[in-house]
Amino acid sequence: MSTGRREDGSDEMLTDADDYFAPYFRPVSVAAMVSGVGSAWSAGKTFSYKSIDHLAVSLALRETVGADVHAVLSATVLPALGLRHSVLETDAEGVPLLCGAWYTTPGDLARIGALLLGRGELGGRRVLPEAWIDTMLTESDASCAGPTEGPSALRHPYGASVWLNRDGHVPAAPREMSYALGSLGQAVFVLPEHDLVIARTGLEPTPDHGALITAVLTALPLCEVSR
């Protein structure tokens, strides 16, 4: 989230007119969106949470694996990650909207968290290099020390596609927690000290993640007793 690309939209990012929400609410061309934005800052210097960076990855994948990116990812990457019930949404040209537009289940969300919890291993198999997990869980230079741009609610430690709670942004959760947040309350929380993954789906504009985590952690001793 520090390429320096400009993505138009309000600070609140609450309307479907904003570029941030365009992939979710109206037909878009990933190629047109990526080519249509310019650079506002030097790469790697300013953290700005936005869709355009992940869409640029989507476009790069098409250039790497061929036109039918969706078929390639569905046949290779999704099964390798254990995502048995997930379907990637694409634009009209078949480019996946990797900024988050996909159909999935709580079980598949939990598997993503389990991959982080297992340091890249899933079901006894090495799926991702452990070095990449370290990268995901290391705060980016731009998020850590550089200036930030965008809503204040999205200005806290960020690794590679995951948020980090080392600043206590979610006070009810341990500082070692990492998590991914989706639109309208979709979330995956990884709490290694509890050997725990929490996956949440639902439609709630302002979910209380702290209350959810508190309730789960409170219930853990009862779960241990019942075992």
C-alpha positions as CSV (number, residue, x, y, z in Angstrom):
1,M,0.0,0.0,0.0
2,S,2.9,2.3,-0.7
3,T,3.3,2.4,-4.5
4,G,2.5,6.1,-4.5
5,R,-0.4,5.7,-6.9
6,R,-3.3,8.2,-6.5
7,E,-6.8,6.8,-6.1
8,D,-9.6,9.3,-6.2
9,G,-12.2,9.2,-3.4
10,S,-13.4,10.9,-0.3
11,D,-11.6,10.6,3.0
12,E,-14.7,8.6,4.3
13,M,-14.7,6.2,1.4
14,L,-18.4,5.6,1.8
15,T,-19.9,6.2,-1.6
16,D,-20.0,4.0,-4.7
17,A,-18.7,6.9,-6.7
18,D,-15.2,6.5,-5.1
19,D,-12.5,4.6,-7.0
20,Y,-11.9,2.7,-3.8
21,F,-15.4,1.1,-4.0
22,A,-15.7,0.9,-7.8
23,P,-14.7,-2.8,-8.2
24,Y,-17.5,-3.7,-5.8
25,F,-20.4,-1.7,-7.0
26,R,-20.0,-1.0,-10.7
27,P,-18.5,-2.6,-13.9
28,V,-14.8,-1.7,-14.1
29,S,-11.8,-2.6,-16.3
30,V,-8.8,-3.3,-14.2
31,A,-6.5,-2.3,-17.0
32,A,-8.3,1.0,-17.4
33,M,-8.2,1.7,-13.7
34,V,-4.5,0.9,-13.3
35,S,-3.4,2.8,-16.4
36,G,-5.7,5.8,-15.6
37,V,-4.0,6.7,-12.3
38,G,-0.8,8.6,-11.8
39,S,1.7,8.8,-9.0
40,A,1.1,11.2,-6.2
41,W,4.1,10.3,-4.0
42,S,7.4,8.5,-4.3
43,A,7.1,4.7,-4.2
44,G,7.7,3.2,-0.7
45,K,7.4,6.6,1.1
46,T,3.7,7.1,1.8
47,F,1.3,4.5,3.2
48,S,-2.2,4.8,1.6
49,Y,-4.8,2.0,2.0
50,K,-6.4,1.6,-1.4
51,S,-7.6,-0.9,-4.0
52,I,-5.4,0.2,-6.9
53,D,-2.2,-1.5,-5.6
54,H,-3.8,-4.9,-5.5
55,L,-5.5,-4.3,-8.9
56,A,-2.0,-3.6,-10.3
57,V,-0.9,-7.0,-9.0
58,S,-4.0,-8.5,-10.8
59,L,-2.9,-6.9,-14.1
60,A,0.7,-8.1,-13.6
61,L,-0.6,-11.7,-13.1
62,R,-2.3,-11.5,-16.5
63,E,0.9,-10.5,-18.1
64,T,2.7,-13.3,-16.3
65,V,0.4,-16.3,-16.6
66,G,-1.7,-15.4,-19.7
67,A,-5.1,-14.0,-20.4
68,D,-7.2,-16.5,-18.3
69,V,-5.8,-15.6,-15.0
70,H,-9.0,-16.7,-13.2
71,A,-8.7,-20.3,-14.6
72,V,-5.0,-20.5,-13.6
73,L,-5.5,-19.3,-10.1
74,S,-8.6,-21.5,-9.6
75,A,-6.7,-24.6,-10.7
76,T,-3.4,-23.9,-8.9
77,V,-3.3,-21.3,-6.1
78,L,-6.8,-21.7,-4.6
79,P,-6.4,-25.5,-4.1
80,A,-2.9,-25.1,-2.8
81,L,-4.2,-22.6,-0.2
82,G,-7.0,-25.1,0.8
83,L,-9.7,-22.7,-0.4
84,R,-12.3,-25.2,-1.5
85,H,-15.3,-23.0,-1.7
86,S,-13.9,-19.7,-3.0
87,V,-14.6,-18.0,-6.4
88,L,-12.7,-15.0,-7.5
89,E,-14.7,-12.2,-9.0
90,T,-13.3,-10.7,-12.3
91,D,-13.8,-7.8,-14.5
92,A,-15.3,-8.3,-18.0
93,E,-11.8,-9.2,-19.4
94,G,-11.3,-12.0,-16.8
95,V,-8.8,-10.1,-14.6
96,P,-9.4,-11.1,-11.0
97,L,-10.4,-8.2,-8.6
98,L,-7.7,-9.1,-6.1
99,C,-8.6,-6.0,-4.0
100,G,-11.2,-8.3,-2.3
101,A,-14.1,-9.0,-4.6
102,W,-14.5,-12.7,-4.2
103,Y,-17.1,-15.2,-3.0
104,T,-16.1,-17.4,0.0
105,T,-17.1,-19.1,3.2
106,P,-16.1,-18.7,6.9
107,G,-14.3,-22.0,6.6
108,D,-12.1,-20.8,3.7
109,L,-11.5,-17.5,5.6
110,A,-10.4,-19.6,8.6
111,R,-8.0,-21.5,6.3
112,I,-6.3,-18.3,5.3
113,G,-5.8,-17.5,9.0
114,A,-4.6,-21.0,9.6
115,L,-1.9,-20.5,7.0
116,L,-0.6,-17.5,8.8
117,L,-0.9,-19.3,12.2
118,G,1.1,-22.2,10.7
119,R,3.8,-20.0,9.4
120,G,3.1,-21.0,5.8
121,E,2.2,-24.7,6.5
122,L,-1.3,-26.0,6.1
123,G,-2.3,-29.6,7.0
124,G,1.3,-30.6,7.4
125,R,2.3,-29.2,3.9
126,R,4.6,-26.3,3.2
127,V,2.4,-23.9,1.1
128,L,4.2,-20.6,1.4
129,P,7.9,-19.9,2.2
130,E,8.3,-19.0,5.9
131,A,10.3,-15.9,4.7
132,W,7.2,-14.6,3.0
133,I,5.2,-15.1,6.2
134,D,7.8,-13.0,7.9
135,T,7.3,-10.3,5.3
136,M,3.6,-10.4,5.7
137,L,3.9,-9.9,9.5
138,T,6.6,-7.2,9.3
139,E,5.4,-3.6,9.4
140,S,6.1,-1.9,6.1
141,D,8.6,1.0,6.1
142,A,5.9,3.4,4.9
143,S,3.4,2.2,7.5
144,C,6.0,2.4,10.2
145,A,7.8,5.6,9.7
146,G,6.6,7.4,6.7
147,P,3.7,9.8,6.2
148,T,0.2,8.4,5.8
149,E,-2.7,9.4,3.5
150,G,-6.3,8.6,3.8
151,P,-8.8,8.0,6.7
152,S,-7.3,8.1,10.1
153,A,-9.1,4.8,10.9
154,L,-6.8,3.1,8.4
155,R,-3.5,4.6,9.8
156,H,-1.9,1.9,11.9
157,P,0.7,-0.8,11.5
158,Y,0.3,-2.8,8.2
159,G,2.5,-5.6,6.8
160,A,1.9,-7.3,3.5
161,S,-1.9,-7.4,3.0
162,V,-2.5,-7.8,6.8
163,W,-3.0,-5.4,9.7
164,L,-0.8,-5.7,12.8
165,N,-2.0,-5.0,16.3
166,R,1.4,-4.1,17.8
167,D,0.1,-0.6,18.5
168,G,-3.0,-1.9,20.4
169,H,-5.4,-0.6,17.7
170,V,-7.8,-3.4,18.9
171,P,-7.3,-2.9,22.6
172,A,-9.1,-6.2,23.6
173,A,-6.7,-8.3,21.5
174,P,-3.1,-9.3,22.2
175,R,-0.4,-7.1,20.5
176,E,0.9,-10.1,18.6
177,M,-2.4,-10.5,16.7
178,S,-2.5,-10.0,12.9
179,Y,-5.7,-9.6,11.0
180,A,-7.4,-9.0,7.6
181,L,-10.5,-6.8,7.3
182,G,-13.0,-6.9,4.5
183,S,-16.0,-4.8,3.6
184,L,-19.0,-4.6,6.0
185,G,-17.6,-6.8,8.8
186,Q,-15.7,-9.6,7.0
187,A,-12.6,-10.4,9.1
188,V,-10.0,-12.9,10.0
189,F,-8.0,-12.6,13.2
190,V,-4.9,-14.7,14.0
191,L,-3.9,-15.0,17.6
192,P,-0.7,-17.2,17.8
193,E,-0.4,-17.0,21.6
194,H,-3.8,-18.7,21.8
195,D,-3.3,-21.0,18.8
196,L,-6.5,-19.4,17.5
197,V,-8.0,-18.2,14.3
198,I,-11.3,-16.3,14.3
199,A,-13.2,-15.9,11.0
200,R,-16.2,-13.6,10.8
201,T,-18.7,-13.0,8.0
202,G,-21.8,-10.8,8.0
203,L,-23.1,-7.5,6.9
204,E,-22.4,-4.8,9.5
205,P,-21.1,-1.4,8.6
206,T,-19.5,-0.8,11.9
207,P,-18.6,-4.1,13.5
208,D,-17.3,-4.2,17.1
209,H,-14.3,-6.5,16.5
210,G,-13.0,-5.9,20.1
211,A,-16.3,-7.2,21.5
212,L,-16.1,-10.3,19.3
213,I,-12.5,-11.1,20.3
214,T,-13.3,-10.5,24.0
215,A,-16.3,-12.9,23.9
216,V,-14.2,-15.6,22.2
217,L,-11.2,-15.3,24.6
218,T,-13.6,-15.3,27.5
219,A,-15.2,-18.6,26.2
220,L,-11.8,-20.3,25.7
221,P,-11.4,-21.7,29.2
222,L,-14.9,-23.1,29.0
223,C,-14.0,-24.8,25.7
224,E,-10.9,-26.3,27.3
225,V,-13.0,-27.7,30.2
226,S,-15.6,-29.2,27.8
227,R,-12.8,-31.0,25.9
